Amino acid sequence: MAKVAIKVLGAKDEEFYEGMGVYFIALATNLGYGKMLQSVGRNFRDFFVNLDNLHDYLKYTFQRMRAPSFFIAHEDDTGMILEYRSKRRGFHYYVQGQVKEISKNFAKEIEKLEISLKKQEVVFDTVVSTFEMKFVNKGYTEFCAHEELRKGSSMPLRANVLFEIFPFCILYNSDLTVTVLGAALRQIIPKMVGQNITNWFELCKPLVEFKWEVILSRINSMFELASQEEIDKLCATGGGTSSGGYSSADMDNILDEDVDKTLHIKGQMLYVKEWNSILFLACPIMKDLNSLIWSGLFINDLSMHDYSRDIMLSKTQEQIELKMALMTAEIKAQGVLIQKKKLDVVMKKTQDIIDSMLPKQIATELAHGKTNMEVCQSYEMVTMLFSDIVTFTVICSRLKPLQVVALLNNMYTLFDFLCDQNAVYKVETIGDAYLIVAGAPIKANNHAMRICDMAFDMMDGISMMKDPGTGADIQMRIGCHSGSVIAGVVGLKMPRYCLFGVNVGLTEKFESNSKPMRIHISETCQRALTAQYRVEERNDPGLKEKVGGYRSYFLNVKEGRKPLSAAVIKALMPRDEEMKPLESKDETADKKDTTDEEKVVPPDQKEGKDGNTPVSEIANISTTEGQDEKNFLKPSEETNSVAGDAANNNEEAKEPDAPQDTSNTSSNIKDHVIPTVETVSNSQCFGGLKRSTTCSII
């Protein structure tokens, strides 16, 4: 109810509501909580008698609220005199209007209410407003009748029984001298008997002076007293025991530093005419069980006839349950944190795998919902590099399977490192062939220089590698070409970032027509280089027709370039002890293969003792070095489409001197239009030309 009132009033600070307890009640009336208000008191006058108790309840919700006080100074059958006390000024008109609104809930009883402000005065920092209220006060008539009945039915009661029933009661006379204490208070402050009560306690509620006459006039109010000193000091002064036998260090751990350590007791003041004394029937206000222990009290010291024990135990049980729930939540949160860290590791590995398969920006676009065709892009000018190992087929014929895997892994590990160093992108590996590009997917103006620098580094790196079978140097051919391409992602289960267009096949032709340990570049690539790069033009007969009508050059050197450090290359190469497990696995596999072949293969076709392929079989594989260079991608006869393309390439290589009509080809290549996404999707060969071996595989 109070929280609804806060939102309706629209205040920004809880301080606004301090001293406004009755306004919450009045606002609740407007919101439809009339029955709840009627439950505060049976009659209209009972509502104001118990209103301060309702403020105490609101204090648990709004802990900083300084509640006002309402007191019936005088009443009779025709109305009452109501005193409104608050430390906030300017709200007496608001109270007057809200009391009229509240009276509508008791319209059948009071018939009509007239209220007026009679006087207003300031006592210290408290504003006292006196209202005169005229109405039919049926509640007062019933109250007087019940008082007369109680006088006639009274019965004698021994005083010691009364003080045992109420262990926190205080009996004091007209000069405020304490005459008797309850059993619980005698345990902690026995010296209080015979002394003025104001020396030990101060009046917190209601906001009146602690005097005999004032207390008698407010006898129907709820009173709250607070000790002048903290409980441990109070008990030491009063001659009692506190802290439940705990040391000061232990109690510091039990109670928080910001906890109020004074003793608060709350209850009702009753005037005993026979004793001419006031009996304060109170109970302690304890936050939790630790506060009870701190005060030197125990559960059995609390009253049995009320809910003091139940409330204390229920609060403690609730705190224990909250702590257990908090511990369980912390354990779960720790487990979630551990799982999150594991998930982050898995996600990073997954992202690394994706980044190794696709460019980062392309993978991001695909993750955001774009399709393969939407990420496909046309590049006006890029530079590509093709490389392959000279006589790779012959080298592999002398090696065991795991040695071939190790050789390619070492070579590609080195090349991948060089790709990162030169800011180029690795597109694909096909056997010993290596395809990279600069200017895609990230556009760059110096794409040709990046590729040529990469080519020099690859030559430096391959020079450090040896043929595991013979120990001879491994040689490599490189071809570079600049032109327009279309780049896109193909496939769903294993998507790959591929390049399409005429210039991809031309780059492969520049590589296949290169020479061992030479870098063969096109004229478009040469034009994009600076004067640092020294080239040598090639004028071999028929070469221009083989490379699409372009002039071609050998890239010899770059002025001022420092060769790749041998230490860096060796650091990327595997150590000898790392290769031994591979050799042992090869020997085991070789023995098993040899045993199986002896059972099936005729004697005249068996391999030699060293397990190598006979020289005659090697001759059948490649009769000349030149043929092997041109047919490094030649597949078996079972792959018809790729084999057909390879055969076409072989026919071109076998008849270099045959007359060819290259005029149309040259003009078409030089004046070709930049391919678009529509061109790629509508052509069979992603470029409109005859399918080459490399184009078919890609």
Secondary structure per residue as TSV (DSSP state, phi and psi in degrees):
chain	resnum	aa	ss	phi	psi
A	1	M	-	360.0	-47.3
A	2	A	H	-65.9	-36.4
A	3	K	H	-66.2	-35.8
A	4	V	H	-64.1	-40.2
A	5	A	H	-62.5	-38.1
A	6	I	H	-60.9	-46.6
A	7	K	H	-65.3	-35.9
A	8	V	H	-69.7	-42.4
A	9	L	H	-67.5	-30.7
A	10	G	T	76.3	23.5
A	11	A	-	-76.4	156.2
A	12	K	S	-98.4	-13.7
A	13	D	S	-136.9	140.8
A	14	E	G	-63.1	-22.9
A	15	E	G	-57.3	-26.3
A	16	F	G	-62.8	-28.8
A	17	Y	G	-92.4	-5.3
A	18	E	T	-65.8	130.8
A	19	G	T	81.4	12.2
A	20	M	-	-120.1	33.2
A	21	G	H	-57.7	-42.5
A	22	V	H	-66.9	-25.6
A	23	Y	H	-69.1	-31.9
A	24	F	H	-64.3	-40.5
A	25	I	H	-66.0	-44.1
A	26	A	H	-64.3	-41.1
A	27	L	H	-65.6	-34.8
A	28	A	H	-62.6	-31.2
A	29	T	H	-61.8	-44.1
A	30	N	H	-67.9	-25.1
A	31	L	T	-89.1	0.9
A	32	G	T	97.7	24.4
A	33	Y	-	-107.2	38.3
A	34	G	H	-61.8	-41.7
A	35	K	H	-63.1	-35.5
A	36	M	H	-65.1	-39.4
A	37	L	H	-66.8	-38.5
A	38	Q	H	-64.5	-26.1
A	39	S	T	-71.3	-14.3
A	40	V	T	-67.2	-37.2
A	41	G	-	-152.0	150.5
A	42	R	S	-71.7	-35.5
A	43	N	S	-119.1	171.4
A	44	F	H	-63.9	-39.9
A	45	R	H	-71.0	-32.0
A	46	D	H	-65.8	-28.8
A	47	F	H	-59.9	-43.4
A	48	F	H	-77.5	-25.6
A	49	V	H	-65.9	-38.5
A	50	N	S	-99.9	5.4
A	51	L	H	-66.5	-36.1
A	52	D	H	-63.7	-32.5
A	53	N	H	-65.0	-36.5
A	54	L	H	-65.4	-35.2
A	55	H	H	-63.4	-38.1
A	56	D	H	-61.9	-35.8
A	57	Y	H	-66.2	-42.5
A	58	L	H	-64.0	-24.4
A	59	K	H	-63.6	-28.5
A	60	Y	H	-70.3	-28.6
A	61	T	H	-83.8	-41.0
A	62	F	S	-118.6	89.9
A	63	Q	T	-68.2	-22.2
A	64	R	T	-92.5	5.1
A	65	M	-	-74.8	130.3
A	66	R	-	-99.9	98.1
A	67	A	-	-72.7	145.9
A	68	P	-	-77.8	178.9
A	69	S	E	-132.1	136.8
A	70	F	E	-118.5	130.3
A	71	F	E	-137.2	133.5
A	72	I	E	-87.3	103.7
A	73	A	E	-74.0	-35.1
A	74	H	E	-158.5	148.0
A	75	E	E	-152.6	154.2
A	76	D	E	-150.6	-166.8
A	77	D	T	-68.0	-20.8
A	78	T	T	-100.4	0.2
A	79	G	E	153.0	-156.6
A	80	M	E	-156.5	162.9
A	81	I	E	-108.1	117.4
A	82	L	E	-108.8	129.7
A	83	E	E	-104.4	130.2
A	84	Y	E	-115.1	118.4
A	85	R	E	-116.6	130.9
A	86	S	E	-156.3	151.1
A	87	K	S	-88.2	-1.5
A	88	R	S	-104.4	142.3
A	89	R	-	-108.7	151.6
A	90	G	S	94.7	6.8
A	91	F	-	-109.7	5.9
A	92	H	H	-68.0	-32.6
A	93	Y	H	-68.8	-36.5
A	94	Y	H	-65.1	-40.8
A	95	V	H	-63.6	-41.2
A	96	Q	H	-61.0	-43.4
A	97	G	H	-69.0	-38.2
A	98	Q	H	-72.2	-32.2
A	99	V	H	-62.8	-38.7
A	100	K	H	-61.7	-40.5
A	101	E	H	-66.8	-38.9
A	102	I	H	-67.3	-34.1
A	103	S	H	-62.2	-20.7
A	104	K	G	-64.1	-24.8
A	105	N	G	-74.7	-15.3
A	106	F	G	-119.6	32.7
A	107	A	H	-63.6	-35.9
A	108	K	H	-67.2	-28.6
A	109	E	H	-84.4	-51.4
A	110	I	H	-92.7	-12.0
A	111	E	S	65.5	-61.0
A	112	K	-	-151.3	141.2
A	113	L	-	-119.0	132.2
A	114	E	E	-122.5	124.3
A	115	I	E	-129.9	140.3
A	116	S	E	-149.1	149.1
A	117	L	E	-85.6	117.5
A	118	K	E	-89.3	-44.1
A	119	K	E	-157.3	163.5
A	120	Q	E	-147.4	132.4
A	121	E	E	-142.8	160.6
A	122	V	E	-114.0	119.6
A	123	V	E	-111.6	107.5
A	124	F	T	57.5	-116.1
A	125	D	T	-105.0	13.6
A	126	T	E	-110.6	133.9
A	127	V	E	-94.1	123.1
A	128	V	E	-109.5	114.7
A	129	S	E	-110.8	129.4
A	130	T	E	-109.6	123.3
A	131	F	E	-112.5	139.2
A	132	E	E	-102.3	124.5
A	133	M	E	-120.4	125.0
A	134	K	E	-113.3	122.4
A	135	F	S	-166.1	172.6
A	136	V	-	-80.1	106.0
A	137	N	-	-92.2	75.5
A	138	K	H	-68.2	-30.5
A	139	G	H	-63.1	-36.1
A	140	Y	H	-70.2	-38.0
A	141	T	H	-61.2	-44.2
A	142	E	H	-65.9	-37.1
A	143	F	H	-63.0	-44.7
A	144	C	H	-64.5	-38.3
A	145	A	H	-63.5	-41.7
A	146	H	H	-66.4	-33.4
A	147	E	H	-63.7	-41.1
A	148	E	H	-65.4	-36.9
A	149	L	H	-67.0	-38.5
A	150	R	H	-66.4	-34.0
A	151	K	H	-64.6	-38.8
A	152	G	H	-75.5	-26.7
A	153	S	T	-103.5	18.7
A	154	S	-	-72.1	154.2
A	155	M	-	-138.0	150.8
A	156	P	-	-68.9	146.9
A	157	L	-	-146.0	130.8
A	158	R	-	-69.0	140.6
A	159	A	H	-65.0	-38.6
A	160	N	H	-65.0	-29.6
A	161	V	H	-67.1	-40.3
A	162	L	H	-63.7	-40.5
A	163	F	H	-74.7	-23.1
A	164	E	H	-77.8	-34.2
A	165	I	H	-67.8	-37.6
A	166	F	S	-113.3	89.1
A	167	P	T	-67.6	-13.8
A	168	F	T	-113.8	22.2
A	169	C	-	-81.7	154.8
A	170	I	E	-133.7	128.6
A	171	L	E	-111.5	123.3
A	172	Y	E	-137.6	155.2
A	173	N	-	-96.4	-166.1
A	174	S	T	-67.8	-26.2
A	175	D	T	-93.3	17.1
A	176	L	-	65.3	26.0
A	177	T	B	-88.4	129.1
A	178	V	E	-74.4	127.1
A	179	T	E	-105.3	-36.4
A	180	V	E	-141.6	143.2
A	181	L	E	-119.5	151.5
A	182	G	-	-68.0	166.8
A	183	A	H	-61.7	-38.5
A	184	A	H	-71.7	-41.5
A	185	L	H	-68.0	-29.6
A	186	R	H	-64.3	-24.0
A	187	Q	H	-72.7	-31.4
A	188	I	H	-107.0	-30.3
A	189	I	-	-137.7	66.2
A	190	P	G	-67.2	-25.3
A	191	K	G	-73.8	-4.7
A	192	M	G	-69.5	-25.4
A	193	V	T	-64.2	131.8
A	194	G	T	88.9	-0.1
A	195	Q	S	-116.9	163.9
A	196	N	B	-69.0	134.9
A	197	I	G	-64.9	-27.9
A	198	T	G	-72.0	-13.8
A	199	N	G	-74.1	-18.6
A	200	W	T	-114.6	-33.7
A	201	F	E	-129.5	154.3
A	202	E	E	-122.2	150.9
A	203	L	E	-85.4	118.3
A	204	C	E	-90.3	-43.3
A	205	K	E	-140.2	140.9
A	206	P	S	-74.0	177.4
A	207	L	S	-83.0	68.9
A	208	V	S	-134.3	170.8
A	209	E	-	-76.9	147.8
A	210	F	-	-86.0	79.0
A	211	K	-	-129.8	156.1
A	212	W	H	-59.6	-48.3
A	213	E	H	-65.0	-39.4
A	214	V	H	-66.1	-41.2
A	215	I	H	-64.5	-40.9
A	216	L	H	-63.3	-36.0
A	217	S	H	-74.1	-20.0
A	218	R	T	-112.5	31.0
A	219	I	T	-62.3	-22.1
A	220	N	T	-88.1	-1.6
A	221	S	S	-85.8	163.8
A	222	M	E	-89.9	131.4
A	223	F	E	-112.2	145.4
A	224	E	E	-133.4	126.7
A	225	L	E	-113.2	145.7
A	226	A	E	-128.0	139.0
A	227	S	E	-67.0	149.5
A	228	Q	E	-69.1	-30.4
A	229	E	E	-122.1	167.9
A	230	E	E	-66.2	157.0
A	231	I	H	-60.4	-42.1
A	232	D	H	-64.6	-40.1
A	233	K	H	-71.6	-36.5
A	234	L	H	-62.0	-43.4
A	235	C	H	-68.8	-37.3
A	236	A	H	-64.9	-38.6
A	237	T	H	-72.7	-38.2
A	238	G	H	-84.0	-1.3
A	239	G	T	82.6	13.1
A	240	G	-	-102.6	-170.3
A	241	T	-	-115.6	143.1
A	242	S	-	-136.7	-179.7
A	243	S	G	66.7	5.4
A	244	G	G	58.8	26.2
A	245	G	G	85.0	4.5
A	246	Y	-	-85.8	153.2
A	247	S	-	-80.1	168.7
A	248	S	H	-63.5	-37.8
A	249	A	H	-64.2	-39.8
A	250	D	H	-66.7	-39.8
A	251	M	H	-69.0	-29.9
A	252	D	H	-63.6	-32.4
A	253	N	H	-77.2	-27.3
A	254	I	H	-75.8	-45.9
A	255	L	S	-103.0	144.2
A	256	D	-	-74.7	160.0
A	257	E	T	-67.6	-32.9
A	258	D	T	-89.7	9.2
A	259	V	S	-81.1	137.1
A	260	D	-	-70.7	117.0
A	261	K	-	-98.2	11.4
A	262	T	E	-84.9	159.4
A	263	L	E	-91.3	125.1
A	264	H	E	-113.3	130.7
A	265	I	E	-126.5	143.7
A	266	K	E	-136.3	138.0
A	267	G	E	178.4	-154.0
A	268	Q	E	-118.2	140.2
A	269	M	E	-94.9	128.1
A	270	L	E	-122.5	131.4
A	271	Y	E	-89.6	122.1
A	272	V	E	-101.2	106.1
A	273	K	T	-65.4	-37.7
A	274	E	T	-64.1	-32.2
A	275	W	T	-98.5	-7.4
A	276	N	T	50.7	44.6
A	277	S	E	-138.2	164.2
A	278	I	E	-109.2	128.1
A	279	L	E	-102.1	117.6
A	280	F	E	-94.8	103.9
A	281	L	E	-87.5	102.9
A	282	A	E	-125.4	167.2
A	283	C	E	-140.0	150.1
A	284	P	E	-73.8	148.3
A	285	I	-	-101.2	104.4
A	286	M	-	-117.4	132.2
A	287	K	S	-70.2	-42.4
A	288	D	S	-159.6	-173.5
A	289	L	H	-67.4	-31.3
A	290	N	H	-64.1	-38.7
A	291	S	H	-65.9	-35.7
A	292	L	H	-64.7	-43.4
A	293	I	H	-65.2	-39.7
A	294	W	H	-60.3	-35.9
A	295	S	T	-79.0	-3.2
A	296	G	T	82.7	14.9
A	297	L	-	-105.8	167.2
A	298	F	-	-133.9	170.6
A	299	I	G	-59.3	-39.6
A	300	N	G	-70.4	-10.8
A	301	D	G	-78.9	-16.8
A	302	L	S	-80.4	158.3
A	303	S	-	-67.4	143.6
A	304	M	S	-90.0	-23.6
A	305	H	S	-81.9	-10.9
A	306	D	S	-119.1	-166.3
A	307	Y	S	-99.1	20.7
A	308	S	H	-61.7	-46.7
A	309	R	H	-65.6	-44.3
A	310	D	H	-62.6	-41.6
A	311	I	H	-64.9	-43.4
A	312	M	H	-62.6	-46.1
A	313	L	H	-68.7	-36.9
A	314	S	H	-67.3	-38.5
A	315	K	H	-62.7	-44.7
A	316	T	H	-63.0	-43.5
A	317	Q	H	-62.9	-40.0
A	318	E	H	-63.6	-41.1
A	319	Q	H	-64.5	-40.4
A	320	I	H	-63.8	-44.0
A	321	E	H	-63.5	-39.0
A	322	L	H	-65.3	-41.0
A	323	K	H	-64.7	-41.6
A	324	M	H	-64.4	-41.2
A	325	A	H	-64.3	-38.1
A	326	L	H	-65.6	-42.4
A	327	M	H	-62.8	-43.0
A	328	T	H	-62.6	-41.2
A	329	A	H	-65.4	-38.5
A	330	E	H	-65.6	-40.5
A	331	I	H	-63.6	-43.6
A	332	K	H	-64.6	-40.4
A	333	A	H	-63.9	-38.3
A	334	Q	H	-64.8	-40.8
A	335	G	H	-64.0	-40.9
A	336	V	H	-63.2	-38.9
A	337	L	H	-63.9	-41.3
A	338	I	H	-64.3	-45.0
A	339	Q	H	-64.5	-34.7
A	340	K	H	-65.2	-40.8
A	341	K	H	-63.1	-42.0
A	342	K	H	-63.5	-40.8
A	343	L	H	-63.5	-38.9
A	344	D	H	-62.6	-38.8
A	345	V	H	-64.4	-45.1
A	346	V	H	-64.6	-41.5
A	347	M	H	-63.8	-37.7
A	348	K	H	-66.4	-41.7
A	349	K	H	-63.0	-42.4
A	350	T	H	-62.0	-42.7
A	351	Q	H	-65.6	-38.0
A	352	D	H	-62.6	-40.3
A	353	I	H	-65.1	-42.6
A	354	I	H	-64.1	-42.2
A	355	D	H	-65.2	-29.0
A	356	S	H	-75.8	-22.4
A	357	M	H	-92.1	-34.5
A	358	L	S	-134.1	152.3
A	359	P	-	-59.9	148.3
A	360	K	H	-60.0	-46.2
A	361	Q	H	-68.2	-31.9
A	362	I	H	-69.3	-42.9
A	363	A	H	-62.3	-37.4
A	364	T	H	-65.0	-42.9
A	365	E	H	-64.4	-40.2
A	366	L	H	-65.4	-38.3
A	367	A	H	-65.8	-26.8
A	368	H	T	-85.7	5.4
A	369	G	T	106.0	0.9
A	370	K	-	-73.5	150.4
A	371	T	-	-87.7	170.8
A	372	N	H	-60.2	-38.9
A	373	M	H	-70.4	-29.1
A	374	E	H	-72.9	-29.3
A	375	V	H	-89.2	-7.9
A	376	C	-	-66.7	135.4
A	377	Q	E	-141.7	145.7
A	378	S	E	-98.3	134.4
A	379	Y	E	-116.3	126.4
A	380	E	E	-69.0	-36.2
A	381	M	E	-152.2	119.9
A	382	V	E	-135.3	169.0
A	383	T	E	-123.5	131.0
A	384	M	E	-115.9	155.9
A	385	L	E	-134.1	127.7
A	386	F	E	-113.0	140.3
A	387	S	E	-140.7	151.5
A	388	D	E	-152.5	163.6
A	389	I	E	-89.1	132.9
A	390	V	T	-69.2	133.3
A	391	T	T	53.0	41.8
A	392	F	H	-65.1	-34.3
A	393	T	H	-63.3	-41.1
A	394	V	H	-67.4	-40.4
A	395	I	H	-61.8	-43.4
A	396	C	H	-66.8	-30.2
A	397	S	H	-66.6	-21.4
A	398	R	T	-95.5	-3.2
A	399	L	S	-110.3	158.4
A	400	K	-	-83.5	158.5
A	401	P	H	-54.5	-46.6
A	402	L	H	-68.2	-27.2
A	403	Q	H	-69.3	-35.5
A	404	V	H	-64.8	-43.3
A	405	V	H	-61.6	-43.5
A	406	A	H	-64.8	-39.7
A	407	L	H	-62.6	-49.1
A	408	L	H	-65.6	-38.0
A	409	N	H	-63.7	-42.6
A	410	N	H	-63.8	-42.2
A	411	M	H	-67.1	-45.4
A	412	Y	H	-71.1	-32.0
A	413	T	H	-61.7	-42.9
A	414	L	H	-65.0	-45.3
A	415	F	H	-66.5	-37.9
A	416	D	H	-62.5	-39.6
A	417	F	H	-63.4	-41.0
A	418	L	H	-68.7	-30.9
A	419	C	H	-61.7	-42.8
A	420	D	H	-66.3	-37.1
A	421	Q	H	-68.8	-33.4
A	422	N	H	-100.7	5.3
A	423	A	T	57.4	46.6
A	424	V	-	-118.3	164.4
A	425	Y	E	-111.6	129.6
A	426	K	E	-81.8	120.2
A	427	V	E	-90.5	-50.8
A	428	E	E	-161.0	154.6
A	429	T	E	-126.5	131.2
A	430	I	E	-127.6	97.6
A	431	G	T	65.1	-121.3
A	432	D	T	-92.4	-1.2
A	433	A	E	-82.3	142.0
A	434	Y	E	-132.1	122.4
A	435	L	E	-117.1	125.4
A	436	I	E	-133.0	163.6
A	437	V	E	-144.8	148.6
A	438	A	E	-126.4	141.0
A	439	G	S	98.2	-3.4
A	440	A	S	-150.3	142.7
A	441	P	S	-75.6	-12.1
A	442	I	S	-97.6	120.3
A	443	K	-	-71.0	143.1
A	444	A	-	-150.0	144.3
A	445	N	T	-77.9	-26.8
A	446	N	T	-100.5	35.5
A	447	H	H	-62.0	-37.6
A	448	A	H	-67.3	-40.6
A	449	M	H	-66.8	-36.4
A	450	R	H	-62.9	-44.5
A	451	I	H	-65.7	-41.3
A	452	C	H	-67.1	-38.2
A	453	D	H	-62.6	-39.3
A	454	M	H	-64.0	-39.9
A	455	A	H	-62.7	-43.5
A	456	F	H	-60.5	-43.0
A	457	D	H	-65.7	-36.9
A	458	M	H	-65.8	-38.6
A	459	M	H	-65.0	-40.5
A	460	D	H	-63.5	-40.2
A	461	G	H	-70.3	-42.1
A	462	I	H	-69.1	-23.8
A	463	S	T	-68.3	-18.6
A	464	M	T	-89.6	-5.2
A	465	M	-	-98.5	147.3
A	466	K	B	-121.5	154.7
A	467	D	-	-72.3	115.8
A	468	P	T	-61.2	-24.0
A	469	G	T	-79.9	-40.4
A	470	T	T	-115.9	-17.0
A	471	G	-	82.1	1.9
A	472	A	-	-78.2	162.4
A	473	D	B	-68.1	143.4
A	474	I	-	-90.0	133.7
A	475	Q	-	-112.4	153.7
A	476	M	E	-139.1	149.6
A	477	R	E	-111.4	144.5
A	478	I	E	-134.5	137.2
A	479	G	E	-129.3	136.0
A	480	C	E	-128.3	142.8
A	481	H	E	-152.2	144.5
A	482	S	E	-114.6	138.4
A	483	G	E	176.6	-175.0
A	484	S	E	-89.6	146.5
A	485	V	E	-145.2	168.4
A	486	I	E	-115.3	132.0
A	487	A	E	-118.4	136.7
A	488	G	E	-162.7	174.9
A	489	V	E	-103.1	130.4
A	490	V	E	-120.9	144.5
A	491	G	-	93.2	158.1
A	492	L	S	-116.3	-48.3
A	493	K	S	-72.7	-42.5
A	494	M	S	-128.7	74.2
A	495	P	-	-65.3	143.1
A	496	R	E	-132.3	145.4
A	497	Y	E	-91.2	113.8
A	498	C	E	-124.1	159.7
A	499	L	E	-109.1	139.9
A	500	F	E	-132.7	149.0
A	501	G	S	134.5	174.6
A	502	V	H	-60.8	-41.3
A	503	N	H	-71.0	-18.4
A	504	V	H	-67.3	-46.5
A	505	G	H	-65.5	-35.1
A	506	L	H	-65.6	-36.6
A	507	T	H	-61.8	-40.4
A	508	E	H	-64.8	-34.2
A	509	K	H	-69.3	-37.7
A	510	F	H	-63.6	-35.4
A	511	E	H	-70.8	-44.4
A	512	S	H	-68.7	-23.4
A	513	N	T	-99.1	11.6
A	514	S	S	-82.7	-176.7
A	515	K	-	-124.2	160.8
A	516	P	T	-55.2	133.7
A	517	M	T	60.3	30.7
A	518	R	-	-126.4	153.0
A	519	I	E	-109.8	114.1
A	520	H	E	-102.4	119.7
A	521	I	E	-123.3	157.0
A	522	S	E	-89.1	169.2
A	523	E	H	-68.9	-30.7
A	524	T	H	-66.7	-35.5
A	525	C	H	-70.5	-40.8
A	526	Q	H	-64.0	-35.9
A	527	R	H	-68.0	-23.8
A	528	A	T	-86.0	-2.5
A	529	L	S	-93.3	161.6
A	530	T	-	-90.9	178.9
A	531	A	T	-69.7	-13.0
A	532	Q	T	-63.4	-30.8
A	533	Y	E	-89.1	115.6
A	534	R	E	-92.3	127.6
A	535	V	E	-123.0	163.5
A	536	E	E	-131.2	119.0
A	537	E	E	-72.3	142.1
A	538	R	-	-101.7	133.6
A	539	N	-	-124.4	31.9
A	540	D	-	-63.8	139.9
A	541	P	T	-61.0	132.5
A	542	G	T	76.2	-3.8
A	543	L	H	-67.6	-38.8
A	544	K	H	-61.6	-37.9
A	545	E	H	-69.2	-31.7
A	546	K	H	-70.8	-27.5
A	547	V	T	-108.1	32.9
A	548	G	T	77.9	20.1
A	549	G	T	83.5	6.5
A	550	Y	-	-87.5	148.2
A	551	R	-	-73.1	147.8
A	552	S	E	-132.2	160.1
A	553	Y	E	-142.6	154.8
A	554	F	E	-95.7	127.9
A	555	L	E	-86.6	114.7
A	556	N	E	-93.5	-50.0
A	557	V	E	-158.5	158.2
A	558	K	E	-118.3	122.0
A	559	E	T	-66.3	134.5
A	560	G	T	80.5	3.3
A	561	R	-	-81.8	137.2
A	562	K	-	-94.5	127.9
A	563	P	-	-60.1	156.3
A	564	L	-	-63.3	133.3
A	565	S	-	-64.1	133.6
A	566	A	H	-64.4	-30.7
A	567	A	H	-64.9	-37.6
A	568	V	H	-65.7	-42.6
A	569	I	H	-65.2	-43.5
A	570	K	H	-65.8	-32.6
A	571	A	H	-64.9	-29.3
A	572	L	H	-86.5	-12.4
A	573	M	S	-83.0	146.7
A	574	P	-	-71.8	149.5
A	575	R	-	-77.9	165.4
A	576	D	H	-62.3	-39.2
A	577	E	H	-67.4	-24.0
A	578	E	H	-74.7	-24.9
A	579	M	H	-85.2	-17.7
A	580	K	H	-63.1	-43.8
A	581	P	H	-58.1	-35.3
A	582	L	H	-66.4	-40.9
A	583	E	H	-65.0	-39.6
A	584	S	H	-66.1	-39.4
A	585	K	H	-65.4	-37.4
A	586	D	H	-64.4	-41.2
A	587	E	H	-63.7	-41.8
A	588	T	H	-64.1	-45.4
A	589	A	H	-66.2	-35.6
A	590	D	H	-67.9	-39.4
A	591	K	H	-63.5	-41.5
A	592	K	H	-66.1	-41.4
A	593	D	H	-66.1	-39.4
A	594	T	H	-64.2	-40.2
A	595	T	H	-64.0	-41.4
A	596	D	H	-68.2	-37.3
A	597	E	H	-71.1	-33.2
A	598	E	H	-64.6	-25.6
A	599	K	H	-82.2	-22.2
A	600	V	H	-113.4	-45.0
A	601	V	S	-77.1	138.8
A	602	P	-	-60.6	157.5
A	603	P	G	-61.9	-36.5
A	604	D	G	-73.3	-7.2
A	605	Q	G	-113.2	9.7
A	606	K	-	-70.5	153.3
A	607	E	-	-77.8	164.7
A	608	G	-	-69.8	180.0
A	609	K	T	-66.3	-29.9
A	610	D	T	-80.0	-1.3
A	611	G	-	80.8	7.0
A	612	N	-	-90.9	162.3
A	613	T	-	-72.5	137.2
A	614	P	-	-58.5	153.5
A	615	V	H	-63.0	-34.8
A	616	S	H	-62.3	-37.9
A	617	E	H	-69.0	-37.0
A	618	I	H	-61.7	-39.4
A	619	A	H	-63.6	-36.0
A	620	N	H	-68.2	-31.1
A	621	I	H	-70.1	-47.0
A	622	S	-	-149.7	110.8
A	623	T	S	-77.4	-32.4
A	624	T	S	-136.3	160.3
A	625	E	H	-66.9	-37.2
A	626	G	H	-64.2	-40.4
A	627	Q	H	-65.4	-38.3
A	628	D	H	-66.1	-36.5
A	629	E	H	-63.9	-37.6
A	630	K	H	-84.6	-17.3
A	631	N	T	-118.3	35.2
A	632	F	T	-69.1	-16.6
A	633	L	T	-109.0	14.0
A	634	K	-	-68.9	119.0
A	635	P	-	-88.5	-177.6
A	636	S	-	-75.0	170.4
A	637	E	T	-71.1	-16.3
A	638	E	T	-68.9	-31.6
A	639	T	-	-85.8	92.6
A	640	N	H	-66.4	-44.9
A	641	S	H	-66.5	-46.0
A	642	V	H	-69.9	-37.3
A	643	A	H	-64.6	-39.2
A	644	G	H	-62.1	-40.5
A	645	D	H	-65.7	-40.5
A	646	A	H	-63.8	-37.3
A	647	A	H	-64.4	-39.5
A	648	N	H	-61.9	-40.6
A	649	N	H	-65.8	-38.4
A	650	N	H	-65.1	-39.2
A	651	E	H	-62.8	-37.4
A	652	E	H	-66.6	-37.0
A	653	A	H	-72.1	-33.3
A	654	K	H	-75.4	-23.3
A	655	E	-	-120.6	65.9
A	656	P	T	-70.8	-26.6
A	657	D	T	-90.6	-3.8
A	658	A	S	-67.1	141.5
A	659	P	-	-66.3	136.1
A	660	Q	-	-133.0	143.7
A	661	D	-	-89.1	95.2
A	662	T	-	-102.8	-1.0
A	663	S	H	-63.5	-47.3
A	664	N	H	-67.2	-37.9
A	665	T	H	-63.7	-46.2
A	666	S	H	-62.7	-46.1
A	667	S	H	-66.0	-37.0
A	668	N	H	-66.0	-38.7
A	669	I	H	-71.8	-44.7
A	670	K	H	-68.8	-35.0
A	671	D	T	-102.6	22.9
A	672	H	-	-69.3	153.6
A	673	V	-	-87.8	145.5
A	674	I	-	-61.6	125.8
A	675	P	-	-66.4	149.0
A	676	T	-	-118.6	174.2
A	677	V	H	-62.0	-38.9
A	678	E	H	-65.2	-38.8
A	679	T	H	-61.6	-43.0
A	680	V	H	-65.1	-44.0
A	681	S	H	-70.9	-24.0
A	682	N	H	-94.6	-13.5
A	683	S	S	-100.0	152.6
A	684	Q	T	-77.8	-24.3
A	685	C	T	-119.1	23.7
A	686	F	S	51.4	35.4
A	687	G	S	176.8	-14.7
A	688	G	S	88.4	-1.4
A	689	L	S	-101.8	176.3
A	690	K	-	-64.2	136.4
A	691	R	-	-68.3	125.7
A	692	S	-	-93.8	172.7
A	693	T	H	-60.6	-48.1
A	694	T	H	-64.5	-42.6
A	695	C	H	-62.5	-38.0
A	696	S	H	-65.0	-42.7
A	697	I	H	-67.8	-44.2
A	698	I	-	-63.5	360.0
